[in-house]
Amino acid sequence: MPTRDERIAIEVDGLALEGTLVRPGARMPGVLFVHGWGGNQQHYIGRARELAALGCLCLTFDLRGHAQTRSSNDTVTREDNLQDVVAAYDVLAAQPGVDADAIAVVGSSYGGYLAAILTSVRRVRWLALRVPALYKDEDWDAPKSVLNKRQNLEAYRRTPVLPAESVALRACAAFRGDALLVESEHDAVIPHQVILNYRDAFAGARSITYRVIDGADHGLSDSRWQQAYTSLLAGWMGEMVSGMRGHWGAHDEPPAVAAVRPKAATSNSEAS
């Protein structure tokens, strides 16, 4: 199936974030890609074309603090980036031909963390998380760049965390769609315990598919690992699209965006 790219701007907080829509030739589900910290939308263009060839309208974009807005990298917060993801979702859902009840969100690392939280404020039917990151709820409005030291994330990520203790895991616990969770076998950034925390949180999902990419590191630095993930994602998404059934009911309407702020959001200066 032929595809075409269309450059767009995503308006959020007075900024225009650059995005790329990859359109299929027919009306089909929408797929939103959320890149990780330090990445950009180019990391997902190839995969977006793969899924567009399946008949999905795909949107990649650059989070605030990256690419053309990199000057704000040291000051951008999780709240800022969550609003970026919400704005991108709304642009995708509003595109002609997109079934707003059949939207997938694909996120890696920090982008996976944000994608998980998005499900608590927007309708997401399919959620694909590759090596999703995990952060403490506190310091919600602190710059993302200080969290590693402030929250001692290396130790925190080796600790079992319950859904009640994390805004991202709470969202996963409430998720009722289909989930894909992908781990890298030799990930030096996201330990196995984080993956276990996410996997356990998806207890109420309609289905959960868990895969490990053999030998892979966090960033999939080898082209073989890149291709393995692309094939895995395309295969899973193809299965989901072909098995579409029913629609979300009115009772599934998500809460307002403001409800996503962690109860414990503070400006603590915990060591990271």
Secondary structure, DSSP 8 states (H G I E B T S, - for coil): ---EEEEEEEEETTEEEEEEEEE-SS-EEEEEEE--TT--THHHHHHHHHHHTTT-EEEEE--TTSGGGGGGTTT-BHHHHHHHHHHHHHHHHTSTTEEEEEEEEEEETHHHHHHHHHTTTS--SEEEEES-----SSSTTSBGGGHHHHTTHHHHTTS---GGG-HHHHHHHH--SEEEEEEETT-SSS-HHHHHHHHHHGGGSSEEEEEEETT--TT--SHHHHHHHHHHHHHHHHHHHHT------GGG----GGGGS-TT--------
